Amino acid sequence: MQIRKKGMLVAVAAATVALVATFVAPANAGTSSAACANVGSGYAVNKGATVEVFTSVVGDELSRYQAASKDFTACTGITINWNGSNSFESQLPVRVAGGTAPDLALIPQPGLLAQMVATGKVATPPSAVTNNVNRYWSKSWRDLGSVNGKFYAAPNSANLKSLVWYSPKQFAKYGYTVPTTWAAMLAQSDKMAAAKQTAWCGGLGSGSATGWPATDWLEEVVVREAGATVYNNWINHTVKFSDAPIIHAMNTVWGWMGNSKYVGTVSTIATTTFQNAGVNIPTGGCMQLQQASFYAASFPTGTVVSPTGDAWVYYLPGINPAVTTPVEGGGEFYAAFNSNKATQEVQTYLSTPQWAVSRIKAAGSNGGWLSANTGVPNSAYSNALDALSAKYLADKSSTFVFDASDAMPAAVGAGTEWTQLTNWFATGASATTIAKAIDASWPTN
């Protein structure tokens, strides 16, 4: 079983905390011209070399990484040892400190990347990696793989949160259209409310992670109103929750998702699970839900997810015209812990469009794996929802920001922010009261 929390894939393995998926090189590895055609040129043959990639990905997802790297091994002779662990975040610092660092680590949090760079153990990437990232990714993505202005880690997968679920059939039935501005979205929500429809649904329940959907709503508004600089300074607490830009954003959220005219009884959002929040969209019981692409799995069996079907998505519109195509999401980054030739060859390949296309193909028609690499043609995606998401992720003009609560200290982003925003919706406490409580919990170190 796989659970997605805020776009980050968390695999639950019943009896396994780690899984190693290794494609063992055949005897003639390094001589396959067909494989090399898929991988690209310029790689040295290094028969017998093994490169470990340590990752938090486990289960079926890890097997897809193995499948995606077979051509590289057949072409170069380098075996990639995909070593996945549910305890990745705690194990990586221990391994680095203990002198057993992996060759490469697939790091899902910029904060953890910065922590590893601070150890002095992260190797500077070869120029081929830097050149690929400069060519194929936006500045926002390059900055996320950098620490103190120096580039260290190329992006891998990406996920898009800035989506709104709706029913094309229900919109057509009532004459609604997909809004392209925030003002148009709210104006149409007013029409829905006037027609006694639930314009927006939401749910914060998620077990021990209850509250995380509200952090996404706030993050979406902060970047749309204030832009990436304020957003990133909010992550490091240079901009506090109680400062004007965040309070303004909270008030915007309340006028949207805390608006009883749109959602009905606001307090029920705090007690509804996020999985159940939008299940009535196909029948018109709720008209819209702001949630990431992975929500497709929560709809009832038989729901047709398509641009003309029971459920589909539109891009959550911007607010401030000065902020170009604001996009919130998450992703992962490859950091190397040595400069061995084989490590650099793998690191280079994993920064190419060829790798991304191979990994997309390994996902199959069910999709679920996206890249912000602009060298990947949209036609590589056989899943229409992935193709739509990738269009925004790979837009070099977009303002991409990383999920703020995932980048903040865990005591806040996965602690008091969750609980306080849940309390906000449950009680209707003022934005200022909630913001001050979160600020007071910020770690002093």
C-alpha positions in Angstrom: 0.0 0.0 0.0 1.2 3.5 -0.8 0.2 6.7 0.9 0.9 10.1 -0.4 1.4 12.9 2.1 1.7 16.4 0.5 3.0 15.0 -2.7 5.8 13.0 -1.2 5.5 9.3 -1.7 5.6 7.3 1.5 5.7 3.6 0.9 4.5 1.3 3.7 6.3 -2.0 3.6 4.8 -4.6 5.9 8.0 -6.5 6.8 10.7 -4.5 5.1 12.3 -1.2 6.1 14.8 -1.3 3.2 14.9 -2.7 -0.3 17.8 -2.9 -2.6 17.0 -3.0 -6.3 20.1 -3.7 -8.5 20.3 -4.4 -12.1 23.2 -6.8 -12.4 25.3 -6.1 -15.5 25.4 -8.9 -18.0 28.7 -10.3 -19.2 28.7 -8.1 -22.3 27.6 -4.9 -20.6 29.1 -1.8 -22.1 28.7 -3.0 -25.7 25.0 -2.6 -26.3 24.5 -0.1 -29.1 20.7 -0.2 -28.8 20.9 0.7 -25.1 23.4 3.4 -25.8 21.0 4.9 -28.4 18.5 5.3 -25.6 21.0 6.6 -23.0 22.8 9.1 -25.2 26.5 9.5 -26.0 29.6 10.5 -24.1 29.7 7.9 -21.4 32.8 5.8 -20.7 32.6 2.0 -20.4 33.4 1.0 -16.9 32.6 -2.7 -16.7 32.3 -4.1 -13.1 31.7 -0.7 -11.4 28.9 -0.4 -9.0 27.3 2.9 -7.8 25.0 3.0 -4.8 22.1 5.4 -4.9 20.5 5.7 -1.4 16.9 6.8 -1.4 13.7 7.0 0.5 11.9 5.2 -2.3 10.9 1.6 -1.6 8.6 -1.1 -2.9 7.2 -1.0 -6.4 8.5 2.5 -7.0 12.1 1.3 -6.4 11.7 -1.5 -8.9 10.7 1.1 -11.5 13.9 2.9 -10.9 15.8 -0.3 -11.5 13.9 -1.0 -14.7 14.5 2.6 -15.9 18.3 2.3 -15.5 18.8 -1.0 -17.3 19.8 0.7 -20.6 22.5 2.7 -18.8 24.0 -0.4 -17.3 23.8 -2.3 -20.6 25.6 0.6 -22.3 28.3 1.5 -19.8 28.7 -1.6 -17.7 28.1 0.4 -14.5 25.6 -1.3 -12.1 23.3 1.0 -10.2 22.5 -0.2 -6.8 19.2 1.5 -5.8 19.1 1.2 -2.0 15.8 2.3 -0.6 14.9 2.7 3.1 11.9 4.0 5.0 14.4 5.5 7.5 16.4 7.4 4.8 16.2 10.8 6.5 17.6 9.5 9.8 20.1 7.0 8.3 21.8 9.3 5.7 23.3 11.7 8.4 24.5 8.7 10.4 26.1 7.1 7.3 27.8 10.3 6.3 29.1 11.0 9.8 30.3 7.4 10.1 32.3 7.3 6.9 30.0 5.0 5.0 28.3 7.6 2.8 26.6 6.3 -0.3 28.0 7.3 -3.7 24.8 9.2 -4.4 21.8 10.1 -2.3 18.3 11.1 -3.6 17.4 13.8 -1.2 13.7 15.0 -1.0 14.2 18.0 1.2 16.3 21.1 0.5 16.9 21.4 4.2 18.5 18.0 4.4 20.6 18.8 1.4 21.9 21.9 3.2 22.6 19.8 6.3 24.7 17.3 4.2 26.6 20.1 2.4 27.5 21.6 5.9 29.3 18.3 6.7 31.8 19.1 3.8 31.2 15.6 2.4 29.0 16.5 -0.6 31.1 16.5 -3.8 30.9 19.3 -6.4 29.1 17.9 -9.5 31.1 17.6 -12.7 30.6 20.2 -15.4 28.4 17.9 -17.4 25.8 17.9 -14.6 25.9 21.6 -14.1 25.5 22.2 -17.9 22.5 19.9 -18.0 20.8 21.6 -15.1 21.5 25.1 -16.6 20.1 23.9 -19.9 17.1 21.9 -18.8 15.8 23.4 -15.6 14.5 26.8 -14.5 16.4 29.0 -12.1 14.0 28.1 -9.3 14.9 24.4 -9.6 18.7 25.1 -9.8 18.4 27.3 -6.7 16.7 24.4 -4.8 19.7 22.2 -5.6 22.1 24.9 -4.4 23.4 25.9 -1.0 24.6 29.4 -0.3 24.6 30.1 -4.0 26.7 27.1 -5.0 25.1 24.3 -7.1 25.4 20.8 -5.7 22.5 18.6 -6.7 20.5 18.0 -9.9 16.7 17.6 -9.7 15.0 14.2 -10.2 11.2 13.9 -10.0 8.8 16.7 -9.3 5.2 16.9 -8.1 2.6 19.6 -8.6 0.2 20.8 -6.0 -1.3 23.9 -7.6 -4.4 22.1 -9.0 -8.2 22.3 -8.4 -10.3 19.3 -8.9 -13.7 19.7 -10.5 -16.2 17.8 -12.7 -16.3 18.7 -16.4 -19.7 17.1 -16.6 -21.1 19.1 -13.7 -19.5 22.4 -15.0 -21.1 21.8 -18.4 -24.4 21.0 -16.8 -24.6 24.3 -15.0 -22.8 26.4 -17.6 -19.6 27.0 -15.5 -16.2 27.5 -17.1 -12.6 27.0 -16.0 -11.5 30.2 -14.4 -8.1 31.7 -15.4 -7.9 34.4 -12.7 -8.4 34.4 -8.9 -11.1 37.0 -9.2 -13.0 35.0 -11.8 -12.7 31.9 -9.6 -14.3 33.6 -6.7 -16.9 35.3 -8.9 -17.9 31.8 -10.2 -17.9 30.5 -6.6 -20.4 33.2 -5.7 -22.6 32.0 -8.5 -22.4 28.4 -7.2 -23.2 29.6 -3.7 -26.2 31.6 -5.0 -27.4 28.3 -6.7 -27.2 26.6 -3.2 -24.2 24.5 -4.3 -21.1 23.8 -2.2 -18.6 25.7 -4.2 -15.6 24.3 -2.3 -14.9 21.3 -0.2 -12.0 20.5 2.0 -10.7 18.1 4.6 -7.8 18.3 7.0 -7.9 14.8 8.6 -4.9 12.7 7.9 -4.2 10.7 11.1 -1.0 12.0 12.8 -0.5 14.3 9.9 -3.9 16.1 10.3 -3.7 19.7 9.1 -1.4 19.4 6.2 -3.9 20.3 3.5 -4.4 23.7 5.2 -0.7 24.4 4.9 -0.9 23.8 1.2 -3.8 26.3 0.9 -1.7 28.9 2.8 1.4 28.2 0.8 -0.5 28.6 -2.5 -1.8 32.0 -1.5 1.5 33.3 0.0 3.4 32.7 -3.3 0.5 34.0 -5.4 0.3 37.3 -3.4 3.9 37.9 -2.2 6.1 36.0 -4.6 9.1 33.7 -4.2 11.4 35.9 -2.1 8.9 36.5 0.6 7.9 32.8 0.4 11.4 31.6 0.9 12.1 34.0 3.7 9.0 32.7 5.4 10.5 29.2 5.2 13.6 30.4 7.1 11.5 32.6 9.5 13.1 35.8 8.3 9.4 36.6 7.5 7.3 35.4 10.4 3.8 34.0 10.4 2.7 37.2 12.2 4.2 39.5 9.6 1.9 41.4 7.3 2.4 39.3 4.1 1.5 36.0 5.8 -1.4 37.5 7.8 -2.7 38.9 4.5 -2.5 35.5 2.9 -4.2 33.9 5.9 -7.1 36.3 5.5 -7.3 35.5 1.8 -7.4 31.8 2.6 -10.2 32.5 5.1 -12.2 34.4 2.5 -11.9 31.3 0.3 -11.7 28.1 2.3 -13.0 29.6 5.5 -16.0 31.2 3.8 -19.2 29.5 5.0 -21.0 30.8 1.9 -18.6 28.5 -0.2 -18.0 25.6 2.1 -21.0 25.3 4.5 -20.1 24.7 8.1 -16.4 25.7 8.2 -15.6 23.6 11.3 -16.4 20.3 9.5 -13.3 20.8 7.4 -11.2 20.2 10.5 -12.9 16.8 11.1 -13.3 15.6 7.5 -10.4 13.4 6.1 -8.7 14.8 3.1 -9.4 11.5 1.2 -13.2 12.0 1.7 -13.3 15.7 1.1 -13.9 15.6 -2.7 -15.5 12.3 -3.3 -18.9 14.0 -4.2 -17.3 16.1 -7.0 -18.4 13.7 -9.7 -22.1 14.0 -8.7 -22.1 17.7 -8.0 -22.3 17.4 -4.2 -19.2 19.6 -4.1 -18.0 21.6 -7.0 -14.3 22.2 -6.4 -11.4 20.9 -4.3 -7.8 22.3 -4.1 -5.6 19.3 -3.9 -2.6 17.7 -5.7 -2.8 15.3 -8.7 -2.5 12.3 -6.4 -6.1 12.9 -5.2 -7.3 11.0 -8.3 -6.9 7.8 -6.3 -9.5 8.9 -3.8 -12.4 9.1 -6.1 -15.0 6.2 -6.1 -14.3 3.2 -8.3 -15.5 3.8 -11.8 -14.9 7.6 -11.8 -13.7 8.7 -15.2 -10.8 11.1 -14.7 -10.5 13.0 -17.9 -11.0 16.5 -19.4 -14.5 15.5 -20.4 -15.3 13.0 -17.6 -16.5 12.8 -14.1 -13.4 14.5 -12.6 -10.5 16.6 -13.9 -8.3 19.5 -12.8 -7.5 23.0 -13.6 -4.5 25.2 -12.6 -5.1 27.3 -9.5 -5.0 30.8 -10.9 -2.6 33.5 -9.8 -3.4 36.6 -7.8 -0.6 39.1 -8.2 0.2 39.8 -11.9 3.8 40.5 -10.9 4.2 36.8 -9.9 4.5 34.8 -13.1 2.7 31.4 -13.1 3.1 30.5 -9.4 3.6 26.8 -8.9 4.0 25.0 -5.6 5.4 21.5 -5.5 8.0 19.2 -4.3 10.9 17.2 -5.7 14.1 15.3 -5.0 17.8 16.0 -5.7 20.8 13.9 -6.4 23.8 14.7 -4.3 27.2 12.9 -4.7 29.5 12.0 -1.8 32.6 11.3 -3.9 34.1 12.3 -7.3 34.8 8.8 -8.6 34.5 8.4 -12.3 31.6 5.9 -12.2 29.7 8.1 -9.7 30.0 11.1 -12.0 28.9 9.1 -15.0 25.7 8.0 -13.1 25.2 11.5 -11.7 25.5 12.9 -15.3 23.0 10.4 -16.7 20.5 11.1 -14.0 20.5 14.8 -15.0 19.5 14.1 -18.6 16.2 14.1 -20.5 17.0 10.5 -21.6 16.9 9.4 -17.9 13.7 11.2 -17.3 12.0 9.7 -20.3 13.1 6.2 -19.3 11.7 6.7 -15.8 8.4 8.1 -17.2 8.1 5.0 -19.4 8.8 2.7 -16.4 5.8 4.3 -14.7 3.5 3.1 -17.4 0.0 4.3 -18.3 -0.9 4.7 -14.6 1.7 7.5 -14.5 2.6 9.2 -11.2 6.2 10.2 -12.0 6.9 13.7 -13.3 10.0 15.7 -14.3 10.5 19.4 -14.6 13.2 18.8 -17.1 12.4 20.9 -20.1 14.1 18.5 -22.5 11.4 15.9 -21.9 8.7 16.1 -24.6 5.1 16.3 -23.3 4.4 13.3 -25.5 6.5 11.1 -23.3 3.6 11.0 -20.8 1.0 8.4 -21.6 -1.1 9.7 -18.6 -3.0 12.9 -19.4 -3.0 14.2 -15.9 0.8 13.8 -15.7 1.2 15.6 -19.1 -0.9 18.5 -17.8 1.1 18.7 -14.5 4.4 18.5 -16.3 3.5 21.4 -18.5 3.5 23.7 -15.5 6.4 22.1 -13.8 8.7 22.5 -16.8 7.6 26.0 -17.6 10.9 28.0 -17.4 8.9 31.2 -16.8 7.0 29.8 -13.8 7.7 30.9 -10.2 8.3 27.5 -8.6 8.4 27.2 -4.8 9.0 24.1 -2.7 6.4 23.0 -0.2 7.1 25.4 2.7 6.0 23.2 5.6 8.2 20.4 4.3 11.1 22.7 4.2 10.5 24.4 7.6 11.9 22.8 10.8 9.8 19.6 11.5 8.7 21.0 14.9 6.8 23.7 13.0 6.1 22.5 9.4 5.1 19.0 10.6 4.0 20.1 14.1 2.5 23.3 15.3 1.6 24.6 11.9 -0.5 21.4 11.3 -2.2 21.6 14.7 -2.7 25.4 14.8 -4.2 25.5 11.3 -6.5 22.7 12.2 -7.5 24.6 15.3 -8.1 27.7 13.1 -10.7 25.9 11.0 -12.2 24.1 14.0 -12.7 27.3 16.1 -12.5 30.2 13.8 -9.8 31.8 15.9 -8.2 35.0 14.4 -5.4 34.7 12.0 -3.2 36.8 14.3 -3.8 34.4 17.2 -2.9 31.3 15.1 0.1 33.0 13.6 1.6 34.0 17.0 1.2 30.5 18.3 3.1 29.1 15.4 5.9 31.7 15.6 6.2 31.0 19.4 7.0 27.3 18.5 9.9 28.1 16.1 13.1 26.4 17.4 15.6 28.9 18.8 18.6 27.1 17.2 
